[in-house]
């Protein structure tokens, strides 16, 4: 797959350009980092055709565990957004903002997986 | 893959850096600051659109 080679080359090139821009205009270096993240992730996520097919197959095989699969997918999405945003904030030396984003991601993931946790606790209660 | 965007931002950044130095050396510091802020706003508008597109795709793909 040449996509990974393109992504790596773009990331390395943008990092070198970012180093040059950091000396004079640090804010442009930050904007460049954000643009690189957006471009690379968009290129990768456009392979979602393969991912959707895989998800459809998994749903067919595990028909009654559909809720758990959706919860897992949502947690993966939340984790991705949280990680990306926190690292962008750290690049701009805003550690407090990064910590706040990480905490928000944790709370959102917990909120999304709440139905699964209550289901599990009910199951344990029935067994006991 | 939108590689052109990266090089456009890099080119604007380098151009603004050069203009900044020129304006500051000729004693026009306010104009240097205005140039930097204007260019940054333009770049951020483009970047925010791309990030919005990314978040929309993540939302659709992961069912958020």
N, CA and C atoms of all chains as a GROMACS GRO file, in nm:
protein
  576
    1UNK      N    1   0.084  -0.120   0.000
    1UNK     CA    2   0.000   0.000   0.000
    1UNK      C    3   0.087   0.124   0.000
    2UNK      N    4   0.070   0.204  -0.105
    2UNK     CA    5   0.153   0.324  -0.113
    2UNK      C    6   0.102   0.437  -0.025
    3UNK      N    7  -0.017   0.418   0.031
    3UNK     CA    8  -0.074   0.523   0.116
    3UNK      C    9   0.014   0.551   0.237
    4UNK      N   10   0.065   0.444   0.301
    4UNK     CA   11   0.146   0.462   0.421
    4UNK      C   12   0.277   0.534   0.387
    5UNK      N   13   0.331   0.506   0.270
    5UNK     CA   14   0.455   0.572   0.229
    5UNK      C   15   0.428   0.721   0.206
    6UNK      N   16   0.313   0.751   0.142
    6UNK     CA   17   0.277   0.892   0.119
    6UNK      C   18   0.258   0.965   0.251
    7UNK      N   19   0.187   0.898   0.345
    7UNK     CA   20   0.160   0.959   0.476
    7UNK      C   21   0.291   0.987   0.550
    8UNK      N   22   0.382   0.888   0.550
    8UNK     CA   23   0.510   0.905   0.620
    8UNK      C   24   0.590   1.018   0.558
    9UNK      N   25   0.596   1.018   0.426
    9UNK     CA   26   0.674   1.121   0.356
    9UNK      C   27   0.617   1.260   0.387
   10UNK      N   28   0.484   1.270   0.384
   10UNK     CA   29   0.420   1.399   0.410
   10UNK      C   30   0.446   1.445   0.553
   11UNK      N   31   0.435   1.352   0.648
   11UNK     CA   32   0.456   1.386   0.789
   11UNK      C   33   0.600   1.433   0.814
   12UNK      N   34   0.696   1.362   0.757
   12UNK     CA   35   0.837   1.399   0.776
   12UNK      C   36   0.868   1.534   0.711
   13UNK      N   37   0.819   1.553   0.588
   13UNK     CA   38   0.840   1.681   0.517
   13UNK      C   39   0.778   1.797   0.595
   14UNK      N   40   0.656   1.776   0.642
   14UNK     CA   41   0.588   1.882   0.716
   14UNK      C   42   0.659   1.910   0.848
   15UNK      N   43   0.716   1.808   0.910
   15UNK     CA   44   0.791   1.829   1.036
   15UNK      C   45   0.914   1.915   1.012
   16UNK      N   46   0.984   1.889   0.902
   16UNK     CA   47   1.103   1.969   0.869
   16UNK      C   48   1.063   2.114   0.842
   17UNK      N   49   0.957   2.133   0.764
   17UNK     CA   50   0.908   2.270   0.734
   17UNK      C   51   0.861   2.336   0.864
   18UNK      N   52   0.799   2.258   0.951
   18UNK     CA   53   0.753   2.312   1.080
   18UNK      C   54   0.867   2.361   1.166
   19UNK      N   55   0.980   2.290   1.160
   19UNK     CA   56   1.099   2.332   1.237
   19UNK      C   57   1.149   2.468   1.188
   20UNK      N   58   1.145   2.488   1.057
   20UNK     CA   59   1.191   2.616   1.000
   20UNK      C   60   1.095   2.728   1.041
   21UNK      N   61   0.964   2.699   1.033
   21UNK     CA   62   0.864   2.802   1.066
   21UNK      C   63   0.862   2.834   1.214
   22UNK      N   64   0.900   2.738   1.298
   22UNK     CA   65   0.894   2.757   1.443
   22UNK      C   66   0.985   2.871   1.489
   23UNK      N   67   1.098   2.887   1.419
   23UNK     CA   68   1.194   2.991   1.461
   23UNK      C   69   1.135   3.131   1.446
   24UNK      N   70   1.062   3.154   1.337
   24UNK     CA   71   1.010   3.289   1.311
   24UNK      C   72   0.862   3.301   1.351
   25UNK      N   73   0.779   3.208   1.304
   25UNK     CA   74   0.635   3.214   1.333
   25UNK      C   75   0.587   3.080   1.388
   26UNK      N   76   0.587   3.068   1.520
   26UNK     CA   77   0.549   2.941   1.583
   26UNK      C   78   0.402   2.906   1.555
   27UNK      N   79   0.318   3.010   1.538
   27UNK     CA   80   0.175   2.983   1.516
   27UNK      C   81   0.151   2.915   1.382
   28UNK      N   82   0.234   2.949   1.282
   28UNK     CA   83   0.219   2.883   1.152
   28UNK      C   84   0.264   2.738   1.159
   29UNK      N   85   0.363   2.712   1.242
   29UNK     CA   86   0.408   2.575   1.262
   29UNK      C   87   0.296   2.492   1.322
   30UNK      N   88   0.221   2.551   1.415
   30UNK     CA   89   0.106   2.484   1.475
   30UNK      C   90  -0.003   2.458   1.372
   31UNK      N   91  -0.032   2.560   1.291
   31UNK     CA   92  -0.135   2.546   1.186
   31UNK      C   93  -0.094   2.437   1.087
   32UNK      N   94   0.036   2.432   1.058
   32UNK     CA   95   0.086   2.328   0.966
   32UNK      C   96   0.067   2.189   1.026
   33UNK      N   97   0.098   2.174   1.157
   33UNK     CA   98   0.077   2.043   1.223
   33UNK      C   99  -0.069   2.002   1.214
   34UNK      N  100  -0.159   2.097   1.244
   34UNK     CA  101  -0.303   2.066   1.240
   34UNK      C  102  -0.345   2.025   1.099
   35UNK      N  103  -0.293   2.095   0.998
   35UNK     CA  104  -0.328   2.063   0.859
   35UNK      C  105  -0.276   1.924   0.820
   36UNK      N  106  -0.156   1.891   0.865
   36UNK     CA  107  -0.097   1.759   0.834
   36UNK      C  108  -0.182   1.648   0.894
   37UNK      N  109  -0.222   1.666   1.020
   37UNK     CA  110  -0.309   1.566   1.086
   37UNK      C  111  -0.437   1.549   1.008
   38UNK      N  112  -0.500   1.659   0.972
   38UNK     CA  113  -0.629   1.652   0.901
   38UNK      C  114  -0.612   1.580   0.766
   39UNK      N  115  -0.508   1.616   0.692
   39UNK     CA  116  -0.489   1.557   0.558
   39UNK      C  117  -0.460   1.408   0.568
   40UNK      N  118  -0.369   1.369   0.659
   40UNK     CA  119  -0.332   1.227   0.670
   40UNK      C  120  -0.451   1.144   0.717
   41UNK      N  121  -0.520   1.190   0.822
   41UNK     CA  122  -0.632   1.110   0.874
   41UNK      C  123  -0.746   1.103   0.774
   42UNK      N  124  -0.771   1.211   0.698
   42UNK     CA  125  -0.876   1.205   0.596
   42UNK      C  126  -0.841   1.104   0.488
   43UNK      N  127  -0.714   1.102   0.446
   43UNK     CA  128  -0.671   1.007   0.343
   43UNK      C  129  -0.688   0.864   0.393
   44UNK      N  130  -0.654   0.840   0.520
   44UNK     CA  131  -0.663   0.705   0.576
   44UNK      C  132  -0.809   0.664   0.596
   45UNK      N  133  -0.891   0.756   0.649
   45UNK     CA  134  -1.031   0.722   0.676
   45UNK      C  135  -1.112   0.704   0.548
   46UNK      N  136  -1.062   0.757   0.436
   46UNK     CA  137  -1.132   0.735   0.310
   46UNK      C  138  -1.122   0.592   0.263
   47UNK      N  139  -1.038   0.511   0.332
   47UNK     CA  140  -1.037   0.367   0.307
   47UNK      C  141  -1.151   0.302   0.383
   48UNK      N  142  -1.245   0.382   0.432
   48UNK     CA  143  -1.350   0.330   0.520
   48UNK      C  144  -1.440   0.230   0.450
   49UNK      N  145  -1.432   0.226   0.315
   49UNK     CA  146  -1.510   0.126   0.242
   49UNK      C  147  -1.478  -0.014   0.290
   50UNK      N  148  -1.349  -0.041   0.310
   50UNK     CA  149  -1.304  -0.173   0.355
   50UNK      C  150  -1.352  -0.196   0.499
   51UNK      N  151  -1.340  -0.090   0.582
   51UNK     CA  152  -1.378  -0.102   0.722
   51UNK      C  153  -1.527  -0.130   0.736
   52UNK      N  154  -1.610  -0.059   0.656
   52UNK     CA  155  -1.756  -0.080   0.667
   52UNK      C  156  -1.794  -0.222   0.628
   53UNK      N  157  -1.727  -0.276   0.526
   53UNK     CA  158  -1.755  -0.415   0.485
   53UNK      C  159  -1.722  -0.513   0.595
   54UNK      N  160  -1.606  -0.488   0.659
   54UNK     CA  161  -1.562  -0.576   0.769
   54UNK      C  162  -1.662  -0.571   0.882
   55UNK      N  163  -1.710  -0.447   0.913
   55UNK     CA  164  -1.807  -0.430   1.022
   55UNK      C  165  -1.937  -0.502   0.989
   56UNK      N  166  -1.979  -0.496   0.863
   56UNK     CA  167  -2.103  -0.565   0.822
   56UNK      C  168  -2.089  -0.715   0.843
   57UNK      N  169  -1.974  -0.771   0.806
   57UNK     CA  170  -1.949  -0.915   0.823
   57UNK      C  171  -1.950  -0.954   0.971
   58UNK      N  172  -1.886  -0.870   1.053
   58UNK     CA  173  -1.881  -0.898   1.197
   58UNK      C  174  -2.022  -0.893   1.256
   59UNK      N  175  -2.102  -0.795   1.211
   59UNK     CA  176  -2.240  -0.783   1.261
   59UNK      C  177  -2.323  -0.905   1.224
   60UNK      N  178  -2.301  -0.957   1.104
   60UNK     CA  179  -2.376  -1.078   1.062
   60UNK      C  180  -2.341  -1.196   1.150
   61UNK      N  181  -2.211  -1.209   1.181
   61UNK     CA  182  -2.167  -1.325   1.260
   61UNK      C  183  -2.209  -1.313   1.406
   62UNK      N  184  -2.212  -1.188   1.457
   62UNK     CA  185  -2.246  -1.168   1.599
   62UNK      C  186  -2.372  -1.084   1.609
   63UNK      N  187  -2.483  -1.138   1.559
   63UNK     CA  188  -2.607  -1.060   1.545
   63UNK      C  189  -2.660  -1.006   1.676
   64UNK      N  190  -2.649  -1.083   1.784
   64UNK     CA  191  -2.709  -1.039   1.910
   64UNK      C  192  -2.616  -0.952   1.993
   65UNK      N  193  -2.492  -0.933   1.949
   65UNK     CA  194  -2.400  -0.848   2.025
   65UNK      C  195  -2.376  -0.716   1.952
   66UNK      N  196  -2.476  -0.672   1.880
   66UNK     CA  197  -2.463  -0.549   1.799
   66UNK      C  198  -2.438  -0.426   1.885
   67UNK      N  199  -2.504  -0.419   2.001
   67UNK     CA  200  -2.491  -0.303   2.090
   67UNK      C  201  -2.346  -0.288   2.135
   68UNK      N  202  -2.283  -0.402   2.173
   68UNK     CA  203  -2.146  -0.396   2.221
   68UNK      C  204  -2.052  -0.350   2.111
   69UNK      N  205  -2.078  -0.392   1.988
   69UNK     CA  206  -1.991  -0.353   1.877
   69UNK      C  207  -1.999  -0.203   1.854
   70UNK      N  208  -2.120  -0.146   1.859
   70UNK     CA  209  -2.137  -0.002   1.838
   70UNK      C  210  -2.067   0.076   1.949
   71UNK      N  211  -2.081   0.026   2.073
   71UNK     CA  212  -2.017   0.094   2.187
   71UNK      C  213  -1.865   0.094   2.168
   72UNK      N  214  -1.811  -0.020   2.124
   72UNK     CA  215  -1.667  -0.031   2.103
   72UNK      C  216  -1.621   0.066   1.994
   73UNK      N  217  -1.699   0.072   1.886
   73UNK     CA  218  -1.665   0.163   1.776
   73UNK      C  219  -1.665   0.308   1.821
   74UNK      N  220  -1.768   0.344   1.900
   74UNK     CA  221  -1.778   0.482   1.950
   74UNK      C  222  -1.659   0.514   2.039
   75UNK      N  223  -1.621   0.419   2.124
   75UNK     CA  224  -1.505   0.441   2.213
   75UNK      C  225  -1.378   0.460   2.132
   76UNK      N  226  -1.364   0.384   2.022
   76UNK     CA  227  -1.246   0.399   1.936
   76UNK      C  228  -1.244   0.539   1.873
   77UNK      N  229  -1.360   0.583   1.825
   77UNK     CA  230  -1.370   0.716   1.766
   77UNK      C  231  -1.336   0.825   1.867
   78UNK      N  232  -1.392   0.813   1.988
   78UNK     CA  233  -1.366   0.912   2.094
   78UNK      C  234  -1.218   0.913   2.129
   79UNK      N  235  -1.158   0.794   2.138
   79UNK     CA  236  -1.015   0.784   2.172
   79UNK      C  237  -0.930   0.853   2.066
   80UNK      N  238  -0.964   0.832   1.940
   80UNK     CA  239  -0.888   0.893   1.830
   80UNK      C  240  -0.894   1.045   1.835
   81UNK      N  241  -1.015   1.098   1.852
   81UNK     CA  242  -1.032   1.244   1.856
   81UNK      C  243  -0.959   1.302   1.976
   82UNK      N  244  -0.973   1.236   2.092
   82UNK     CA  245  -0.910   1.285   2.216
   82UNK      C  246  -0.758   1.288   2.201
   83UNK      N  247  -0.702   1.178   2.151
   83UNK     CA  248  -0.556   1.169   2.137
   83UNK      C  249  -0.503   1.278   2.045
   84UNK      N  250  -0.571   1.294   1.931
   84UNK     CA  251  -0.526   1.393   1.832
   84UNK      C  252  -0.532   1.534   1.888
   85UNK      N  253  -0.643   1.567   1.953
   85UNK     CA  254  -0.660   1.703   2.007
   85UNK      C  255  -0.560   1.730   2.120
   86UNK      N  256  -0.540   1.631   2.207
   86UNK     CA  257  -0.448   1.650   2.320
   86UNK      C  258  -0.305   1.669   2.272
   87UNK      N  259  -0.265   1.590   2.173
   87UNK     CA  260  -0.128   1.604   2.123
   87UNK      C  261  -0.108   1.738   2.051
   88UNK      N  262  -0.213   1.785   1.981
   88UNK     CA  263  -0.204   1.917   1.916
   88UNK      C  264  -0.185   2.026   2.021
   89UNK      N  265  -0.260   2.015   2.132
   89UNK     CA  266  -0.247   2.115   2.240
   89UNK      C  267  -0.108   2.108   2.301
   90UNK      N  268  -0.053   1.987   2.316
   90UNK     CA  269   0.082   1.974   2.375
   90UNK      C  270   0.187   2.032   2.281
   91UNK      N  271   0.165   2.017   2.150
   91UNK     CA  272   0.257   2.077   2.053
   91UNK      C  273   0.263   2.228   2.070
   92UNK      N  274   0.149   2.287   2.110
   92UNK     CA  275   0.144   2.432   2.132
   92UNK      C  276   0.176   2.468   2.276
   93UNK      N  277   0.235   2.373   2.351
   93UNK     CA  278   0.273   2.392   2.493
   93UNK      C  279   0.154   2.427   2.582
   94UNK      N  280   0.036   2.379   2.548
   94UNK     CA  281  -0.083   2.404   2.630
   94UNK      C  282  -0.121   2.275   2.700
   95UNK      N  283  -0.043   2.238   2.801
   95UNK     CA  284  -0.063   2.109   2.869
   95UNK      C  285  -0.194   2.104   2.946
   96UNK      N  286  -0.237   2.219   2.999
   96UNK     CA  287  -0.362   2.220   3.076
   96UNK      C  288  -0.481   2.189   2.984
   97UNK      N  289  -0.480   2.251   2.866
   97UNK     CA  290  -0.588   2.225   2.769
   97UNK      C  291  -0.586   2.078   2.726
   98UNK      N  292  -0.466   2.025   2.707
   98UNK     CA  293  -0.453   1.884   2.667
   98UNK      C  294  -0.510   1.792   2.775
   99UNK      N  295  -0.480   1.824   2.902
   99UNK     CA  296  -0.531   1.744   3.013
   99UNK      C  297  -0.684   1.752   3.020
  100UNK      N  298  -0.738   1.872   2.994
  100UNK     CA  299  -0.884   1.889   2.996
  100UNK      C  300  -0.950   1.807   2.886
  101UNK      N  301  -0.890   1.807   2.768
  101UNK     CA  302  -0.944   1.729   2.655
  101UNK      C  303  -0.940   1.580   2.688
  102UNK      N  304  -0.830   1.535   2.748
  102UNK     CA  305  -0.817   1.392   2.783
  102UNK      C  306  -0.923   1.352   2.885
  103UNK      N  307  -0.947   1.441   2.982
  103UNK     CA  308  -1.049   1.412   3.083
  103UNK      C  309  -1.187   1.407   3.018
  104UNK      N  310  -1.213   1.502   2.927
  104UNK     CA  311  -1.342   1.502   2.856
  104UNK      C  312  -1.361   1.374   2.776
  105UNK      N  313  -1.253   1.327   2.713
  105UNK     CA  314  -1.259   1.202   2.637
  105UNK      C  315  -1.290   1.083   2.726
  106UNK      N  316  -1.229   1.080   2.845
  106UNK     CA  317  -1.255   0.971   2.940
  106UNK      C  318  -1.402   0.971   2.981
  107UNK      N  319  -1.453   1.090   3.015
  107UNK     CA  320  -1.593   1.099   3.060
  107UNK      C  321  -1.687   1.059   2.947
  108UNK      N  322  -1.658   1.103   2.825
  108UNK     CA  323  -1.745   1.068   2.710
  108UNK      C  324  -1.743   0.918   2.683
  109UNK      N  325  -1.625   0.857   2.692
  109UNK     CA  326  -1.616   0.712   2.669
  109UNK      C  327  -1.693   0.636   2.777
  110UNK      N  328  -1.683   0.684   2.900
  110UNK     CA  329  -1.758   0.621   3.010
  110UNK      C  330  -1.908   0.636   2.988
  111UNK      N  331  -1.950   0.754   2.942
  111UNK     CA  332  -2.094   0.778   2.918
  111UNK      C  333  -2.146   0.688   2.807
  112UNK      N  334  -2.064   0.670   2.704
  112UNK     CA  335  -2.105   0.588   2.590
  112UNK      C  336  -2.114   0.440   2.628
  113UNK      N  337  -2.024   0.395   2.717
  113UNK     CA  338  -2.023   0.254   2.754
  113UNK      C  339  -2.111   0.225   2.875
  114UNK      N  340  -2.184   0.327   2.923
  114UNK     CA  341  -2.271   0.309   3.039
  114UNK      C  342  -2.376   0.198   3.020
  115UNK      N  343  -2.446   0.193   2.906
  115UNK     CA  344  -2.546   0.085   2.889
  115UNK      C  345  -2.484  -0.055   2.899
  116UNK      N  346  -2.362  -0.067   2.843
  116UNK     CA  347  -2.295  -0.198   2.847
  116UNK      C  348  -2.261  -0.236   2.990
  117UNK      N  349  -2.216  -0.138   3.068
  117UNK     CA  350  -2.178  -0.165   3.207
  117UNK      C  351  -2.300  -0.204   3.290
  118UNK      N  352  -2.413  -0.132   3.270
  118UNK     CA  353  -2.535  -0.167   3.345
  118UNK      C  354  -2.585  -0.305   3.305
  119UNK      N  355  -2.574  -0.338   3.174
  119UNK     CA  356  -2.613  -0.471   3.127
  119UNK      C  357  -2.530  -0.579   3.193
  120UNK      N  358  -2.400  -0.552   3.204
  120UNK     CA  359  -2.308  -0.649   3.265
  120UNK      C  360  -2.341  -0.667   3.414
  121UNK      N  361  -2.370  -0.554   3.482
  121UNK     CA  362  -2.402  -0.562   3.625
  121UNK      C  363  -2.533  -0.638   3.648
  122UNK      N  364  -2.630  -0.617   3.558
  122UNK     CA  365  -2.759  -0.692   3.568
  122UNK      C  366  -2.734  -0.839   3.552
  123UNK      N  367  -2.649  -0.873   3.456
  123UNK     CA  368  -2.617  -1.014   3.430
  123UNK      C  369  -2.552  -1.079   3.551
  124UNK      N  370  -2.459  -1.004   3.612
  124UNK     CA  371  -2.392  -1.054   3.733
  124UNK      C  372  -2.494  -1.071   3.845
  125UNK      N  373  -2.587  -0.973   3.857
  125UNK     CA  374  -2.692  -0.981   3.959
  125UNK      C  375  -2.779  -1.103   3.940
  126UNK      N  376  -2.814  -1.134   3.814
  126UNK     CA  377  -2.898  -1.252   3.786
  126UNK      C  378  -2.825  -1.380   3.820
  127UNK      N  379  -2.695  -1.381   3.795
  127UNK     CA  380  -2.616  -1.503   3.821
  127UNK      C  381  -2.605  -1.528   3.971
  128UNK      N  382  -2.592  -1.417   4.044
  128UNK     CA  383  -2.577  -1.430   4.190
  128UNK      C  384  -2.716  -1.450   4.249
  129UNK      N  385  -0.528   1.272  -0.178
  129UNK     CA  386  -0.456   1.331  -0.066
  129UNK      C  387  -0.421   1.477  -0.098
  130UNK      N  388  -0.462   1.566  -0.007
  130UNK     CA  389  -0.452   1.710  -0.034
  130UNK      C  390  -0.315   1.764   0.006
  131UNK      N  391  -0.211   1.721  -0.066
  131UNK     CA  392  -0.074   1.759  -0.029
  131UNK      C  393  -0.050   1.906  -0.055
  132UNK      N  394  -0.118   1.961  -0.156
  132UNK     CA  395  -0.098   2.104  -0.192
  132UNK      C  396  -0.125   2.197  -0.075
  133UNK      N  397  -0.222   2.160   0.007
  133UNK     CA  398  -0.258   2.244   0.121
  133UNK      C  399  -0.139   2.267   0.213
  134UNK      N  400  -0.064   2.158   0.239
  134UNK     CA  401   0.053   2.167   0.329
  134UNK      C  402   0.155   2.264   0.273
  135UNK      N  403   0.183   2.252   0.144
  135UNK     CA  404   0.284   2.339   0.085
  135UNK      C  405   0.236   2.484   0.074
  136UNK      N  406   0.105   2.502   0.058
  136UNK     CA  407   0.051   2.640   0.056
  136UNK      C  408   0.070   2.705   0.192
  137UNK      N  409   0.039   2.629   0.299
  137UNK     CA  410   0.055   2.685   0.435
  137UNK      C  411   0.202   2.714   0.462
  138UNK      N  412   0.290   2.623   0.421
  138UNK     CA  413   0.433   2.646   0.441
  138UNK      C  414   0.479   2.769   0.365
  139UNK      N  415   0.432   2.786   0.242
  139UNK     CA  416   0.472   2.901   0.160
  139UNK      C  417   0.421   3.032   0.223
  140UNK      N  418   0.297   3.030   0.271
  140UNK     CA  419   0.242   3.152   0.336
  140UNK      C  420   0.322   3.183   0.461
  141UNK      N  421   0.356   3.080   0.538
  141UNK     CA  422   0.434   3.100   0.661
  141UNK      C  423   0.570   3.162   0.633
  142UNK      N  424   0.640   3.111   0.531
  142UNK     CA  425   0.773   3.163   0.497
  142UNK      C  426   0.761   3.306   0.443
  143UNK      N  427   0.660   3.330   0.362
  143UNK     CA  428   0.638   3.466   0.306
  143UNK      C  429   0.612   3.566   0.418
  144UNK      N  430   0.528   3.526   0.512
  144UNK     CA  431   0.495   3.615   0.625
  144UNK      C  432   0.619   3.640   0.710
  145UNK      N  433   0.702   3.537   0.729
  145UNK     CA  434   0.825   3.553   0.807
  145UNK      C  435   0.916   3.656   0.742
  146UNK      N  436   0.931   3.644   0.610
  146UNK     CA  437   1.018   3.738   0.537
  146UNK      C  438   0.960   3.880   0.544
  147UNK      N  439   0.830   3.892   0.524
  147UNK     CA  440   0.764   4.026   0.529
  147UNK      C  441   0.778   4.087   0.668
  148UNK      N  442   0.764   4.002   0.769
  148UNK     CA  443   0.780   4.046   0.909
  148UNK      C  444   0.916   4.108   0.932
  149UNK      N  445   1.018   4.036   0.887
  149UNK     CA  446   1.155   4.083   0.907
  149UNK      C  447   1.176   4.216   0.834
  150UNK      N  448   1.128   4.223   0.711
  150UNK     CA  449   1.144   4.346   0.631
  150UNK      C  450   1.074   4.465   0.697
  151UNK      N  451   0.949   4.442   0.741
  151UNK     CA  452   0.871   4.550   0.802
  151UNK      C  453   0.930   4.594   0.935
  152UNK      N  454   0.979   4.497   1.013
  152UNK     CA  455   1.037   4.533   1.143
  152UNK      C  456   1.167   4.611   1.125
  153UNK      N  457   1.246   4.570   1.026
  153UNK     CA  458   1.374   4.640   1.002
  153UNK      C  459   1.351   4.784   0.956
  154UNK      N  460   1.238   4.805   0.885
  154UNK     CA  461   1.210   4.942   0.839
  154UNK      C  462   1.126   5.020   0.940
  155UNK      N  463   1.114   4.967   1.062
  155UNK     CA  464   1.050   5.039   1.172
  155UNK      C  465   0.898   5.034   1.172
  156UNK      N  466   0.839   4.945   1.092
  156UNK     CA  467   0.691   4.940   1.087
  156UNK      C  468   0.643   4.814   1.160
  157UNK      N  469   0.653   4.819   1.291
  157UNK     CA  470   0.624   4.698   1.368
  157UNK      C  471   0.474   4.667   1.374
  158UNK      N  472   0.393   4.775   1.376
  158UNK     CA  473   0.247   4.752   1.382
  158UNK      C  474   0.201   4.682   1.254
  159UNK      N  475   0.254   4.727   1.140
  159UNK     CA  476   0.215   4.666   1.012
  159UNK      C  477   0.264   4.521   1.004
  160UNK      N  478   0.380   4.495   1.062
  160UNK     CA  479   0.430   4.357   1.066
  160UNK      C  480   0.336   4.267   1.144
  161UNK      N  481   0.290   4.321   1.259
  161UNK     CA  482   0.197   4.245   1.342
  161UNK      C  483   0.064   4.222   1.270
  162UNK      N  484   0.013   4.327   1.203
  162UNK     CA  485  -0.113   4.315   1.129
  162UNK      C  486  -0.101   4.211   1.018
  163UNK      N  487   0.012   4.212   0.948
  163UNK     CA  488   0.035   4.114   0.839
  163UNK      C  489   0.034   3.972   0.895
  164UNK      N  490   0.104   3.954   1.007
  164UNK     CA  491   0.108   3.820   1.069
  164UNK      C  492  -0.030   3.773   1.107
  165UNK      N  493  -0.106   3.861   1.172
  165UNK     CA  494  -0.240   3.822   1.221
  165UNK      C  495  -0.332   3.792   1.103
  166UNK      N  496  -0.328   3.874   0.998
  166UNK     CA  497  -0.414   3.852   0.881
  166UNK      C  498  -0.382   3.717   0.816
  167UNK      N  499  -0.252   3.692   0.794
  167UNK     CA  500  -0.212   3.566   0.730
  167UNK      C  501  -0.252   3.447   0.817
  168UNK      N  502  -0.237   3.461   0.949
  168UNK     CA  503  -0.274   3.353   1.041
  168UNK      C  504  -0.424   3.325   1.034
  169UNK      N  505  -0.504   3.430   1.029
  169UNK     CA  506  -0.650   3.412   1.020
  169UNK      C  507  -0.687   3.338   0.891
  170UNK      N  508  -0.624   3.378   0.781
  170UNK     CA  509  -0.651   3.313   0.652
  170UNK      C  510  -0.615   3.164   0.658
  171UNK      N  511  -0.496   3.135   0.712
  171UNK     CA  512  -0.450   2.996   0.720
  171UNK      C  513  -0.541   2.915   0.812
  172UNK      N  514  -0.578   2.975   0.926
  172UNK     CA  515  -0.664   2.903   1.021
  172UNK      C  516  -0.801   2.873   0.963
  173UNK      N  517  -0.853   2.964   0.880
  173UNK     CA  518  -0.984   2.939   0.817
  173UNK      C  519  -0.979   2.814   0.730
  174UNK      N  520  -0.870   2.799   0.657
  174UNK     CA  521  -0.855   2.680   0.570
  174UNK      C  522  -0.837   2.554   0.656
  175UNK      N  523  -0.753   2.565   0.760
  175UNK     CA  524  -0.723   2.450   0.844
  175UNK      C  525  -0.849   2.405   0.920
  176UNK      N  526  -0.925   2.502   0.970
  176UNK     CA  527  -1.047   2.468   1.046
  176UNK      C  528  -1.148   2.395   0.956
  177UNK      N  529  -1.154   2.435   0.830
  177UNK     CA  530  -1.245   2.365   0.736
  177UNK      C  531  -1.205   2.219   0.719
  178UNK      N  532  -1.074   2.198   0.706
  178UNK     CA  533  -1.022   2.061   0.689
  178UNK      C  534  -1.048   1.978   0.814
  179UNK      N  535  -1.025   2.037   0.931
  179UNK     CA  536  -1.046   1.966   1.057
  179UNK      C  537  -1.195   1.935   1.074
  180UNK      N  538  -1.280   2.028   1.034
  180UNK     CA  539  -1.425   2.005   1.040
  180UNK      C  540  -1.464   1.887   0.951
  181UNK      N  541  -1.404   1.881   0.832
  181UNK     CA  542  -1.430   1.769   0.740
  181UNK      C  543  -1.386   1.638   0.804
  182UNK      N  544  -1.271   1.641   0.872
  182UNK     CA  545  -1.219   1.521   0.938
  182UNK      C  546  -1.312   1.475   1.049
  183UNK      N  547  -1.357   1.569   1.132
  183UNK     CA  548  -1.444   1.533   1.244
  183UNK      C  549  -1.578   1.480   1.194
  184UNK      N  550  -1.628   1.537   1.084
  184UNK     CA  551  -1.754   1.488   1.027
  184UNK      C  552  -1.739   1.345   0.980
  185UNK      N  553  -1.623   1.315   0.916
  185UNK     CA  554  -1.598   1.179   0.869
  185UNK      C  555  -1.586   1.081   0.984
  186UNK      N  556  -1.518   1.123   1.091
  186UNK     CA  557  -1.504   1.036   1.210
  186UNK      C  558  -1.641   1.010   1.270
  187UNK      N  559  -1.723   1.117   1.276
  187UNK     CA  560  -1.858   1.105   1.333
  187UNK      C  561  -1.941   1.005   1.253
  188UNK      N  562  -1.931   1.014   1.120
  188UNK     CA  563  -2.010   0.924   1.034
  188UNK      C  564  -1.959   0.780   1.046
  189UNK      N  565  -1.828   0.765   1.046
  189UNK     CA  566  -1.768   0.632   1.043
  189UNK      C  567  -1.790   0.557   1.174
  190UNK      N  568  -1.772   0.626   1.286
  190UNK     CA  569  -1.781   0.560   1.415
  190UNK      C  570  -1.917   0.574   1.482
  191UNK      N  571  -2.010   0.639   1.414
  191UNK     CA  572  -2.148   0.647   1.467
  191UNK      C  573  -2.159   0.732   1.592
  192UNK      N  574  -2.078   0.837   1.603
  192UNK     CA  575  -2.083   0.922   1.724
  192UNK      C  576  -2.198   1.021   1.717
   0.00000   0.00000   0.00000
